[in-house]
Amino acid sequence: MKQKKHTHALIICNGEMPSSQLLLPLLKTKPFIVCADGGANKVRAYRIVPDCIIGDLDSITQKTRHYFSFVPIIHNSDQESTDLEKVLDYLLANRFTSATIVGATGERPDHTMANFSILLKYHKKIALRFFDERCTIEIVQKKIRFAASPGQQISLVPMGKCSGITTRGLKYFLKNESLELGVREGSSNEASASTVDITVKSGSLLLFKIHPHIKH
């Protein structure tokens, strides 16, 4: 029987990891699991076995390499790209269409900011979302509709300047308005309906969906 080709990947980076309780639903879909270098150190505690490990291998420990000796390792020494970019380039070359990325936020604010830049750079090529203990993060390029829980916290942060933003299903709605980094952001809004619609005429907008169980 021919094995089904993977189109969705779970990427594990070397940042702050979500709890096992939050990770479990991501694993139930049986994604192709890739560790970005030191992300392999993180997954050992979760007893997750990756399908491969990719990076310049400056963060993975020898103990972890021995532990995952049976897992394919792709060494990419290019210093002009990050380990996350190396993984995304691999997924694109193998025709993956989407990926959820964990461990991309948290412990190092500089790495978190750099990863937001990578999200902006790659999101038109492959559907991406970051996932951590508190929220999911993705980019709204033109429009998006998603299910929400009334009262769920939603934040909109422009990557530069975004104009023509219109929302439905948010408590503090926007109607053909602009947001600009350093001028006006749309943080700490909340869902007022079970479905939220956001459209953006120009610019790229970071959408933060705080997990419903997290209160104000």
N, C-alpha and C positions, 0 to 999 in steps of 0.2 A: 504494500500500500504506500503510495507516495505521500511523503510528509508535507503538511501544509506550510507554505512559505510565510515567514514572519513579515509583517508590515509595521508592527508597533514594537517599540523598544522601551525598556525601563533603564535609564542611565543613572548610575550611582556615583556621585562625586564625593569629594573629601571634606565637605562641610558638615553642618549640623544635620543629623538624621532625624526623621520623624519616628514616633513610637511604633512598636510592632503592631499595635492595634490599627494604626492608620496605614501601615505598609501592607497589611494582609489583603485588603481589597484590590490593591494594585497588582499583587502577585496572582490573584485568582484568575485573571484574564490570560495567564501564562504568556507574558511578553518575552521578547528576547532581552536578556539581562546583560548589560555591559557595565563594567566598572571602569571609570576614568582614573587610572593610576592608583592613587591612595584611597580611592573609594573601595578598593578591595580589602583594605584594612578594616573598614567600617562594617562590611557585610558579614564578616566572620562571626560577630556577636549575634547576628540574626539567623545564622545557619542558612543563609542564602548562597546558592551556588551559581555564580555568573556563567554565562555562555562564553564570554571572552573578557580579557582585560587589555585596555589600550592606553598608551601614554608614553612619556619619555622615561618612565619608571624611576623617577627620582624620589618618589614618595612612598611607594609600596615597600614594606619591610621584607627582609629575607625570610622571616618567619611566615609571613603571609604567602610569599612566593612558594615556599615549601608546602604550605597547607593546601594551596591551589595548584599543585604541580601538574595536575591532570587537566587544567583549564588552559585553553589556547591564550597565549600572550602575544600581542602585536606591539612591537617596540617601534615607536616613531620618535626620533630624536630632534625633529624640527623645533627650534627654539623661537620661531616666529609665530607659533600657534600654541594655545593652551591645550591642556589635556581634554577639556570638554570639546573644543573645536576639532581635535583629532578624532574623537568619537563621532561627532556629528558628520564629519567628512566621510568616515567609514560607513555610517548609516546611509548617507546620500549615495555613495558609490554602490551600495547594495540595495538600493531602491526601497528603503523604508519610507513610509509616508507620515509617521507620527512618533512622538516620543514624550514620555513623562520623565522629568529630571528631578531627582532628590539629592540632597546634600550640596545644593548649589547656593544656598543662602546660610546666614547665621554667623558662624564662628569668626570669619574674617570679613569685615565690612568692605575692604578693598576688593576682595574676591567676589563678593556679592554684587558690587557695582559693575565689575568687569563682566560678570555673568549676565547681568541685565543687558549690557552692550552686545554680548554674543546672542542673546535672545532676539534682539532687534536685527542683528546681522543675518540670522538664519531662518527667521520665522516664515519668510515667504517661500523658502525652499522645502521646509518640512514643518508640519504642525507640531508646535512645542508648548509645553506648560511646565512650570516649576511647581513643586509640591513640597511643603514642609509641615511642621507641627501646627502652624497657625493658619495657613492659607494656601490657595493655589494662585498662581500668577501666570498670566498670558498677555499677549498683545492683541489689541483690537485695531485692525488695520482699516477696515471699512465699516463692518457691522457684525454684531454678535447677538444671539439670543440664548439665554440659559435659564435653567430652573433654579429657583432660590427659595429660601424659607423667609417669610415675612419677619423683619427685624434683623436679618442677617447683615453683618457689616460688609460694605462694599466700598472700595477706594479706587479712584481713577487718578493716575499720575502720568502726566504727559512726558514723553521723551522728546524734549524740545518744545515746540509749539503745535497744538492741535486746534483746529477750528471746525465749525459746523457740527458741534457735538449735540446730539439730541438723545434723551433717555426716556424710557417708559418703565414703570415699576420700581422707581427709586423715590424715597421720601423727599429728597431735595433734587428735583428734576432739573434737567438742562434742556433748553430749547434753542438750537442753533447758536450755541455759545462757544467761547474759546477757553482753553486752559493752556498755561505756559509755565514751564519749569522756572522757578524763581519769581514768578509773578502771581499765578493762581493755580492751585491744585484742587482736586476733588476728593480729598481724603475724608474718611469717617462718615460716609453716607450710609444708607441702609435700605434694604429691599422693603418695599411696601406691598409687593404682590408675589405670587408664586412663579411668575415669569418676568424676566428683565430683558429689555431690548436696549442696545446702545448702538448708535450710528456715529461715524466720524467722517467728515468730508475730506479733511486733509490732516496728515500727521499720524504718528503712532502713539497709541495710548496704552499704558500699562494698566491692566485690570487685576485688582487684588480681591479675591473672594475669600473672606475670612470663614473658616469652618463654622457651621451653624452652632456647634456646641460651645464655642468660645463666646463668652458674654462681654459686654462693653466694659 
